[in-house]
Amino acid sequence: MGFMDKVKSAAQDAASQAKVATSQAQAKIEQTQLQSKLDGLAKQLGYAVYNERANGAPAGGIDGIVEEMRGIEAQIAGLAQPSASASPAATSTPESPVTHTDAASSETSASEPTSGDFKL
């Protein structure tokens, strides 16, 4: 194999790796956006339940919020599936959405934002 063939091969490999990295980055961005939307819906749900319990006001729209949350969770799960099979290097497990049992624990890590982390 000549020098130019090696250069072409290396360039093709680099382009292929760049495409994979780009698609993985786009999937991660979309997953992060969906997780943010899910967090906002969870906050709405929490306020509705709190208002119902504290003030006795019926919490309307809870079923719609829950259904929307389920749809977003399905989208997140769909994003996680192709990325795991696209590359053998992607062996880490995707983050699971917060459930009612997860919300009870107050453990956070530096990578998880809390309500006071963002200042406008």
C-alpha positions as CSV (number, residue, x, y, z in Angstrom):
1,M,0.0,0.0,0.0
2,G,1.4,3.4,-1.0
3,F,1.8,6.4,1.1
4,M,-1.3,8.2,-0.4
5,D,-3.4,5.1,0.2
6,K,-2.4,5.2,3.9
7,V,-3.2,8.9,4.1
8,K,-6.6,8.3,2.5
9,S,-7.4,5.4,4.8
10,A,-6.4,7.5,7.9
11,A,-8.6,10.4,6.7
12,Q,-11.5,8.1,6.1
13,D,-11.1,6.6,9.6
14,A,-10.9,10.1,11.2
15,A,-14.0,11.2,9.3
16,S,-15.9,8.1,10.4
17,Q,-14.9,8.6,14.0
18,A,-15.9,12.3,13.8
19,K,-19.4,11.3,12.5
20,V,-19.8,8.9,15.4
21,A,-18.7,11.4,17.9
22,T,-21.0,14.1,16.4
23,S,-24.0,11.8,16.5
24,Q,-23.2,10.8,20.1
25,A,-22.9,14.5,21.1
26,Q,-26.2,15.4,19.4
27,A,-27.9,12.5,21.2
28,K,-26.5,13.6,24.5
29,I,-27.6,17.2,23.9
30,E,-31.1,16.0,23.0
31,Q,-31.2,13.7,26.1
32,T,-30.1,16.6,28.3
33,Q,-32.9,18.8,26.9
34,L,-35.5,16.1,27.4
35,Q,-34.3,15.5,31.0
36,S,-34.6,19.3,31.6
37,K,-38.1,19.3,30.3
38,L,-38.9,16.2,32.5
39,D,-37.5,18.0,35.5
40,G,-39.7,21.0,34.8
41,L,-42.8,18.8,34.6
42,A,-41.8,17.0,37.8
43,K,-41.7,20.4,39.4
44,Q,-45.1,21.3,38.1
45,L,-46.5,18.0,39.4
46,G,-44.9,18.6,42.8
47,Y,-46.5,22.1,43.1
48,A,-49.9,20.7,42.0
49,V,-49.8,17.9,44.6
50,Y,-48.5,20.3,47.3
51,N,-51.3,22.8,46.5
52,E,-53.9,20.0,46.7
53,R,-52.6,18.8,50.0
54,A,-51.9,22.1,51.6
55,N,-54.9,24.1,50.4
56,G,-57.4,21.4,49.6
57,A,-57.7,22.7,46.0
58,P,-58.2,19.9,43.5
59,A,-55.0,19.4,41.5
60,G,-56.2,19.5,37.9
61,G,-54.1,18.3,35.0
62,I,-52.0,15.9,37.0
63,D,-52.9,13.0,34.6
64,G,-51.8,15.1,31.6
65,I,-48.5,15.9,33.3
66,V,-47.8,12.3,34.2
67,E,-48.6,11.2,30.6
68,E,-46.3,13.8,29.2
69,M,-43.5,12.7,31.6
70,R,-44.0,9.1,30.5
71,G,-43.6,10.1,26.9
72,I,-40.4,12.0,27.6
73,E,-39.0,9.0,29.5
74,A,-39.8,6.8,26.5
75,Q,-37.9,9.3,24.3
76,I,-34.9,9.3,26.6
77,A,-34.9,5.5,26.7
78,G,-35.1,5.5,22.8
79,L,-32.1,7.8,22.6
80,A,-30.1,5.6,25.0
81,Q,-30.6,2.4,23.1
82,P,-29.0,3.3,19.7
83,S,-26.0,5.0,21.2
84,A,-25.2,1.9,23.2
85,S,-25.3,-0.3,20.1
86,A,-23.6,2.1,17.8
87,S,-20.2,1.9,19.5
88,P,-18.6,-0.8,21.6
89,A,-16.9,2.0,23.6
90,A,-20.3,3.2,24.8
91,T,-20.7,0.7,27.6
92,S,-21.8,3.1,30.3
93,T,-25.4,2.9,31.5
94,P,-27.6,5.9,30.8
95,E,-28.8,8.0,33.6
96,S,-32.3,7.0,34.7
97,P,-34.9,9.6,35.2
98,V,-35.8,10.6,38.8
99,T,-38.5,8.4,40.3
100,H,-40.5,9.0,43.5
101,T,-38.1,6.7,45.4
102,D,-35.1,8.6,44.0
103,A,-36.6,12.0,45.0
104,A,-36.8,10.9,48.7
105,S,-33.0,10.7,49.0
106,S,-31.3,14.0,49.2
107,E,-28.0,12.8,47.8
108,T,-26.6,14.9,45.0
109,S,-23.3,14.9,43.2
110,A,-21.3,17.8,41.7
111,S,-22.7,16.8,38.2
112,E,-26.3,17.1,39.3
113,P,-27.6,20.7,39.4
114,T,-29.7,21.8,42.3
115,S,-32.3,24.5,42.4
116,G,-29.8,27.1,43.7
117,D,-27.1,26.4,41.1
118,F,-28.4,28.7,38.4
119,K,-28.4,32.4,38.7
120,L,-29.7,34.8,36.2
